[in-house]
Amino acid sequence: MTIPARDSSDRRHPDRREVLLLGAGAFAVLAFPFIRRRPVLIRRSIPVMGTIAEIGVVHRDHRYAQGAIDGAFDALRRIERTMTRFDPTSEVGRANVQAATGPVTIGPETALVLSEALAWAAASGGRFDPCLGRTVALWDAGRRERLAPTLPAREPVARLAGRELYRALELGTWRGRPVVRFTDPDVAIDLGGIAKGYAVDRAVAVLREWGITDGLVNVGGDLYAIGRNAHGAPWSVGVRNPTNPATIMRTFELSDGAVATSGDYLQFFEHGGRRYHHLLDPLTGMPRESAVHSVTVVAGTCLTAD
């Protein structure tokens, strides 16, 4: 059987209504792949800098958000490698081994954090001292908590007390690169009170370089809130109750700001019926005695809050 060819004169052209319907259908098919999902909070956590770091990003694209989080985690790891006192090959570790005998070259980031630390030491009259590494090692509250606790010998603690050791750290340049030198052999850099805040700031900078406008970086109590949460509201920040750390004592809202909390309720050991914690007083060389067990500071940068 054959099918007769259709005469061209019988071909019916679509009217205007059909053209509009066809156009709408074509638009729906073409546009479907580009429909965006609602922004959601995408977060991950890793162990770093002796604590747990958590980064959350509010974004529509899960894969893109994970890339931004990877970059921010890389920044945290880099600063840990560079500024830890526990590794003799880090910039801080090399300085602690060699700077009492001659200048030691460091990178611009370590120089920046040291410069800020020295400024805060001067502003606080030595109440904050980034050169108490030897005193911190004597007490080592974290390790003593896990072992049978004993107190360090009195003589070395007393010898390091009230020395204003930060004054014996010199920052300079050699052949265009930053160098550090110690004028007192008892100096040992410990940036545990400021480097973590700087690391949070750098992680935030990486997220912003990725175009992230809403997110959160939290590294063991040092936190920066970018923009707003997935519901469009400011981030809600909780402060632990120092007498019961499993509970929240207070919450407040934060957007494009930093907060740091430090207390005597996490790193401590007990001996002779007394609690000894990790917050040391440079004047006495011993854990600071205070009726205040936790302090929270809000600031423009996490380094400043820390």
Secondary structure, DSSP 8 states (H G I E B T S, - for coil): -------GGG-----HHHHHHHHHHHHHHHHGGG-----EEEEEEEEETTEEEEEEEEES-HHHHHHHHHHHHHHHHHHHHHH-SS-TTSHHHHHHHHTTTS-EE--HHHHHHHHHHHHHHHHTTTSS-TTBHHHHHHH-HHHHHHS------HHHHHHHTT--GGGGEEEEEETTEEEEEESSTT-B---TTTHHHHHHHHHHHHHHHTT--SEEEEETTEEEEES--TTSS-EEEEEEETTEEEEEEEEEEESSEEEEEEESSSSEEEETTEEEES-EETTTTEE---S--EEEEEESSHHHH-
